[in-house]
Amino acid sequence: MGPSTQNEAPHRVHRHYFRFHAPHAHLQSVFGDSWFGNKAERFARFFGTPTFLVAQTIIVAVWIGVNIVGLTTFDIYPFILLNLAFSLQAAYAAPLILLAQTRQADRDKALAEADAQHREDLARASIEREEIAARETEQLKQLLDQNTRLTQMTQELVRRIDELTSDIHRRLTAV
């Protein structure tokens, strides 16, 4: 493996951060991913915002104030039209909120499955790295043992060559 291949391998793994979510991309929520479903979900999410609560409070206060002061009499006390508007709002809000919760539950389930797959893959990769490290450690031990044996053999050969050289020198000088 050349240096460029080694440098590219780690980057390839991290290019697609949501690769474990890809198998779930085809899943749609129970209500689908249609225009209506998306708009209904956004509207249902808006019901729980401070903006909605403040706006609704202001509208109700103005509605009641205008009718009590007498600027108009389209909904005099006991404010039956206002009660009807609240009932209508509740009739639509409840299913929209349930729709949003169902869609969110579907997304959460898909993300949880993808995260579980990611954790399993990380655990599997960790085990593989540990096995590779154990094999490499064993290979290093074998190489060290082999190096030690070669060093001992070299020392023995050096000692033997020294003896032979001394023996040849003695024989040549004795003549």
LUMFIKE-972229 format. One record per residue (C-alpha): residue number from 1; residue in one letter; x, y, z. Coordinates in nm, 4 decimals. Last residue first. Example, Ala and Ser with C-alpha at 12.3 -4.5 7.8 and 13.67 -1.06 7.14 Angstrom:
# LUMFIKE-972229
<r i="2" aa="S" px="1.3670" py="-0.1060" pz="0.7140"/>
<r i="1" aa="A" px="1.2300" py="-0.4500" pz="0.7800"/>
END
This chain:
# LUMFIKE-972229
<r i="175" aa="V" px="5.6666" py="-2.3498" pz="1.1921"/>
<r i="174" aa="A" px="5.5075" py="-2.2331" pz="1.5144"/>
<r i="173" aa="T" px="5.3974" py="-1.8984" pz="1.3685"/>
<r i="172" aa="L" px="5.1722" py="-2.0591" pz="1.1095"/>
<r i="171" aa="R" px="5.0202" py="-2.3059" pz="1.3562"/>
<r i="170" aa="R" px="4.9521" py="-2.0361" pz="1.6155"/>
<r i="169" aa="H" px="4.7960" py="-1.8036" pz="1.3588"/>
<r i="168" aa="I" px="4.5733" py="-2.0814" pz="1.2261"/>
<r i="167" aa="D" px="4.4575" py="-2.1620" pz="1.5837"/>
<r i="166" aa="S" px="4.3983" py="-1.7938" pz="1.6630"/>
<r i="165" aa="T" px="4.1995" py="-1.7499" pz="1.3435"/>
<r i="164" aa="L" px="4.0042" py="-2.0680" pz="1.4192"/>
<r i="163" aa="E" px="3.9283" py="-1.9503" pz="1.7723"/>
<r i="162" aa="D" px="3.8252" py="-1.6034" pz="1.6509"/>
<r i="161" aa="I" px="3.6086" py="-1.7594" pz="1.3778"/>
<r i="160" aa="R" px="3.4415" py="-1.9789" pz="1.6480"/>
<r i="159" aa="R" px="3.3772" py="-1.6773" pz="1.8702"/>
<r i="158" aa="V" px="3.2404" py="-1.4771" pz="1.5780"/>
<r i="157" aa="L" px="3.0244" py="-1.7752" pz="1.4772"/>
<r i="156" aa="E" px="2.8920" py="-1.8110" pz="1.8343"/>
<r i="155" aa="Q" px="2.8205" py="-1.4377" pz="1.8505"/>
<r i="154" aa="T" px="2.6413" py="-1.4540" pz="1.5157"/>
<r i="153" aa="M" px="2.4411" py="-1.7563" pz="1.6321"/>
<r i="152" aa="Q" px="2.3423" py="-1.5713" pz="1.9499"/>
<r i="151" aa="T" px="2.2426" py="-1.2647" pz="1.7464"/>
<r i="150" aa="L" px="2.0438" py="-1.4850" pz="1.5075"/>
<r i="149" aa="R" px="1.8675" py="-1.6533" pz="1.8014"/>
<r i="148" aa="T" px="1.7844" py="-1.3128" pz="1.9545"/>
<r i="147" aa="N" px="1.6575" py="-1.1845" pz="1.6189"/>
<r i="146" aa="Q" px="1.4372" py="-1.4936" pz="1.5810"/>
<r i="145" aa="D" px="1.2974" py="-1.4392" pz="1.9302"/>
<r i="144" aa="L" px="1.2395" py="-1.0718" pz="1.8484"/>
<r i="143" aa="L" px="1.0715" py="-1.1663" pz="1.5182"/>
<r i="142" aa="Q" px="0.8491" py="-1.4182" pz="1.6979"/>
<r i="141" aa="K" px="0.7561" py="-1.1598" pz="1.9590"/>
<r i="140" aa="L" px="0.6801" py="-0.9080" pz="1.6845"/>
<r i="139" aa="Q" px="0.4590" py="-1.1624" pz="1.5072"/>
<r i="138" aa="E" px="0.2703" py="-1.2275" pz="1.8316"/>
<r i="137" aa="T" px="0.2233" py="-0.8534" pz="1.8814"/>
<r i="136" aa="E" px="0.1030" py="-0.8232" pz="1.5216"/>
<r i="135" aa="R" px="-0.1497" py="-1.1008" pz="1.5781"/>
<r i="134" aa="A" px="-0.2710" py="-0.9408" pz="1.9048"/>
<r i="133" aa="A" px="-0.2944" py="-0.5976" pz="1.7371"/>
<r i="132" aa="I" px="-0.4943" py="-0.7484" pz="1.4502"/>
<r i="131" aa="E" px="-0.7281" py="-0.9181" pz="1.6978"/>
<r i="130" aa="E" px="-0.7689" py="-0.5935" pz="1.8939"/>
<r i="129" aa="R" px="-0.8386" py="-0.4032" pz="1.5711"/>
<r i="128" aa="E" px="-1.1011" py="-0.6626" pz="1.4721"/>
<r i="127" aa="I" px="-1.2637" py="-0.6338" pz="1.8152"/>
<r i="126" aa="S" px="-1.2742" py="-0.2566" pz="1.7810"/>
<r i="125" aa="A" px="-1.4218" py="-0.2833" pz="1.4316"/>
<r i="124" aa="R" px="-1.6961" py="-0.5152" pz="1.5627"/>
<r i="123" aa="A" px="-1.7686" py="-0.2776" pz="1.8511"/>
<r i="122" aa="L" px="-1.7842" py="0.0184" pz="1.6111"/>
<r i="121" aa="D" px="-2.0114" py="-0.1779" pz="1.3767"/>
<r i="120" aa="E" px="-2.2397" py="-0.2670" pz="1.6656"/>
<r i="119" aa="R" px="-2.2475" py="0.0966" pz="1.7796"/>
<r i="118" aa="H" px="-2.3342" py="0.2119" pz="1.4258"/>
<r i="117" aa="Q" px="-2.6084" py="-0.0501" pz="1.3961"/>
<r i="116" aa="A" px="-2.7513" py="0.0709" pz="1.7282"/>
<r i="115" aa="D" px="-2.7332" py="0.4296" pz="1.6020"/>
<r i="114" aa="A" px="-2.9140" py="0.3332" pz="1.2814"/>
<r i="113" aa="E" px="-3.1841" py="0.1530" pz="1.4796"/>
<r i="112" aa="A" px="-3.2198" py="0.4520" pz="1.7123"/>
<r i="111" aa="L" px="-3.2393" py="0.6873" pz="1.4131"/>
<r i="110" aa="A" px="-3.5143" py="0.4788" pz="1.2521"/>
<r i="109" aa="K" px="-3.7073" py="0.4637" pz="1.5804"/>
<r i="108" aa="D" px="-3.6663" py="0.8361" pz="1.6424"/>
<r i="107" aa="R" px="-3.7896" py="0.9146" pz="1.2907"/>
<r i="106" aa="D" px="-4.0977" py="0.6960" pz="1.3364"/>
<r i="105" aa="A" px="-4.1620" py="0.8487" pz="1.6805"/>
<r i="104" aa="Q" px="-4.1330" py="1.1960" pz="1.5295"/>
<r i="103" aa="R" px="-4.3932" py="1.1077" pz="1.2641"/>
<r i="102" aa="T" px="-4.6238" py="0.9690" pz="1.5298"/>
<r i="101" aa="Q" px="-4.5781" py="1.2736" pz="1.7523"/>
<r i="100" aa="A" px="-4.6468" py="1.5129" pz="1.4651"/>
<r i="99" aa="L" px="-4.9611" py="1.3204" pz="1.3670"/>
<r i="98" aa="L" px="-5.0780" py="1.3165" pz="1.7285"/>
<r i="97" aa="I" px="-5.0274" py="1.6946" pz="1.7449"/>
<r i="96" aa="L" px="-5.2221" py="1.7383" pz="1.4215"/>
<r i="95" aa="P" px="-5.4990" py="1.5107" pz="1.5493"/>
<r i="94" aa="A" px="-5.5323" py="1.7144" pz="1.8716"/>
<r i="93" aa="A" px="-5.4986" py="2.0583" pz="1.7092"/>
<r i="92" aa="Y" px="-5.7858" py="2.0173" pz="1.4637"/>
<r i="91" aa="A" px="-6.0632" py="1.9479" pz="1.7130"/>
<r i="90" aa="A" px="-5.8942" py="2.1751" pz="1.9683"/>
<r i="89" aa="Q" px="-5.9051" py="2.4708" pz="1.7249"/>
<r i="88" aa="L" px="-6.2688" py="2.3987" pz="1.6441"/>
<r i="87" aa="S" px="-6.3526" py="2.3856" pz="2.0134"/>
<r i="86" aa="F" px="-6.1621" py="2.7108" pz="2.0714"/>
<r i="85" aa="A" px="-6.3483" py="2.8791" pz="1.7823"/>
<r i="84" aa="L" px="-6.6824" py="2.7519" pz="1.9196"/>
<r i="83" aa="N" px="-6.5950" py="2.8925" pz="2.2613"/>
<r i="82" aa="L" px="-6.5120" py="3.2268" pz="2.0954"/>
<r i="81" aa="L" px="-6.8452" py="3.2168" pz="1.9086"/>
<r i="80" aa="I" px="-7.0270" py="3.1463" pz="2.2353"/>
<r i="79" aa="F" px="-6.8727" py="3.4459" pz="2.4095"/>
<r i="78" aa="P" px="-7.0902" py="3.4407" pz="2.7267"/>
<r i="77" aa="Y" px="-7.1020" py="3.7554" pz="2.6724"/>
<r i="76" aa="I" px="-7.1408" py="3.9150" pz="2.3311"/>
<r i="75" aa="D" px="-6.9884" py="3.7764" pz="2.0130"/>
<r i="74" aa="F" px="-7.0621" py="4.0000" pz="1.7093"/>
<r i="73" aa="T" px="-7.1388" py="4.2942" pz="1.9358"/>
<r i="72" aa="T" px="-6.8822" py="4.5468" pz="1.8298"/>
<r i="71" aa="L" px="-6.7110" py="4.8426" pz="1.9940"/>
<r i="70" aa="G" px="-6.9223" py="4.7497" pz="2.2966"/>
<r i="69" aa="V" px="-6.6562" py="4.7593" pz="2.5649"/>
<r i="68" aa="I" px="-6.7272" py="4.3932" pz="2.6423"/>
<r i="67" aa="N" px="-6.7107" py="4.2793" pz="2.2763"/>
<r i="66" aa="V" px="-6.3898" py="4.4616" pz="2.1906"/>
<r i="65" aa="G" px="-6.2266" py="4.3494" pz="2.5154"/>
<r i="64" aa="I" px="-6.3237" py="3.9825" pz="2.4698"/>
<r i="63" aa="W" px="-6.1824" py="3.9640" pz="2.1167"/>
<r i="62" aa="V" px="-5.8794" py="4.1789" pz="2.2102"/>
<r i="61" aa="A" px="-5.8000" py="3.9495" pz="2.5038"/>
<r i="60" aa="V" px="-5.8561" py="3.6366" pz="2.2894"/>
<r i="59" aa="I" px="-5.6295" py="3.7699" pz="2.0123"/>
<r i="58" aa="I" px="-5.3596" py="3.8722" pz="2.2630"/>
<r i="57" aa="T" px="-5.3682" py="3.5328" pz="2.4369"/>
<r i="56" aa="Q" px="-5.3519" py="3.3507" pz="2.1020"/>
<r i="55" aa="A" px="-5.0515" py="3.5574" pz="1.9951"/>
<r i="54" aa="V" px="-4.8723" py="3.4949" pz="2.3270"/>
<r i="53" aa="L" px="-4.9391" py="3.1192" pz="2.3131"/>
<r i="52" aa="F" px="-4.8402" py="3.0922" pz="1.9471"/>
<r i="51" aa="T" px="-4.5154" py="3.2843" pz="1.9954"/>
<r i="50" aa="P" px="-4.4355" py="3.0850" pz="2.3111"/>
<r i="49" aa="T" px="-4.4297" py="2.7707" pz="2.0979"/>
<r i="48" aa="G" px="-4.6335" py="2.4576" pz="2.1589"/>
<r i="47" aa="F" px="-4.8884" py="2.5062" pz="1.8822"/>
<r i="46" aa="F" px="-4.6066" py="2.5699" pz="1.6281"/>
<r i="45" aa="R" px="-4.5098" py="2.2020" pz="1.6411"/>
<r i="44" aa="A" px="-4.8588" py="2.1124" pz="1.5220"/>
<r i="43" aa="F" px="-4.8249" py="2.3598" pz="1.2328"/>
<r i="42" aa="R" px="-4.4878" py="2.2148" pz="1.1353"/>
<r i="41" aa="E" px="-4.6334" py="1.8636" pz="1.1453"/>
<r i="40" aa="A" px="-4.9357" py="1.9644" pz="0.9411"/>
<r i="39" aa="K" px="-4.7139" py="2.1298" pz="0.6819"/>
<r i="38" aa="N" px="-4.4917" py="1.8198" pz="0.6494"/>
<r i="37" aa="G" px="-4.7864" py="1.5798" pz="0.6369"/>
<r i="36" aa="F" px="-4.9726" py="1.7932" pz="0.3858"/>
<r i="35" aa="W" px="-4.6734" py="1.8248" pz="0.1530"/>
<r i="34" aa="S" px="-4.6259" py="1.4508" pz="0.1610"/>
<r i="33" aa="D" px="-4.3744" py="1.2618" pz="0.3692"/>
<r i="32" aa="G" px="-4.6082" py="0.9804" pz="0.4517"/>
<r i="31" aa="F" px="-4.8663" py="0.9605" pz="0.7292"/>
<r i="30" aa="V" px="-4.7278" py="0.6372" pz="0.8723"/>
<r i="29" aa="S" px="-4.3800" py="0.7786" pz="0.8374"/>
<r i="28" aa="Q" px="-4.1718" py="0.6966" pz="0.5395"/>
<r i="27" aa="L" px="-3.8815" py="0.4601" pz="0.5263"/>
<r i="26" aa="H" px="-3.6580" py="0.4847" pz="0.2216"/>
<r i="25" aa="A" px="-3.3862" py="0.6652" pz="0.4165"/>
<r i="24" aa="H" px="-3.3591" py="0.3794" pz="0.6684"/>
<r i="23" aa="P" px="-3.0687" py="0.2031" pz="0.4966"/>
<r i="22" aa="A" px="-2.8941" py="0.5436" pz="0.4713"/>
<r i="21" aa="H" px="-2.8921" py="0.6084" pz="0.8477"/>
<r i="20" aa="F" px="-2.5760" py="0.4047" pz="0.9004"/>
<r i="19" aa="R" px="-2.3994" py="0.6108" pz="0.6342"/>
<r i="18" aa="F" px="-2.4824" py="0.9308" pz="0.8239"/>
<r i="17" aa="Y" px="-2.1264" py="1.0589" pz="0.8496"/>
<r i="16" aa="H" px="-2.0489" py="0.9897" pz="0.4858"/>
<r i="15" aa="R" px="-1.6930" py="1.1063" pz="0.4308"/>
<r i="14" aa="H" px="-1.5595" py="0.9573" pz="0.7550"/>
<r i="13" aa="V" px="-1.4567" py="0.6113" pz="0.6330"/>
<r i="12" aa="R" px="-1.3061" py="0.7470" pz="0.3113"/>
<r i="11" aa="H" px="-1.0928" py="0.9862" pz="0.5089"/>
<r i="10" aa="P" px="-0.9263" py="0.7021" pz="0.6999"/>
<r i="9" aa="A" px="-0.8397" py="0.5170" pz="0.3767"/>
<r i="8" aa="E" px="-0.7088" py="0.8160" pz="0.1797"/>
<r i="7" aa="N" px="-0.3857" py="0.8590" pz="0.3754"/>
<r i="6" aa="Q" px="-0.2892" py="0.4923" pz="0.3414"/>
<r i="5" aa="T" px="-0.3629" py="0.4946" pz="-0.0317"/>
<r i="4" aa="S" px="-0.1449" py="0.8027" pz="-0.0826"/>
<r i="3" aa="P" px="0.1430" py="0.6446" pz="0.1093"/>
<r i="2" aa="G" px="0.1466" py="0.3322" pz="-0.1049"/>
<r i="1" aa="M" px="0.0000" py="0.0000" pz="0.0000"/>
END
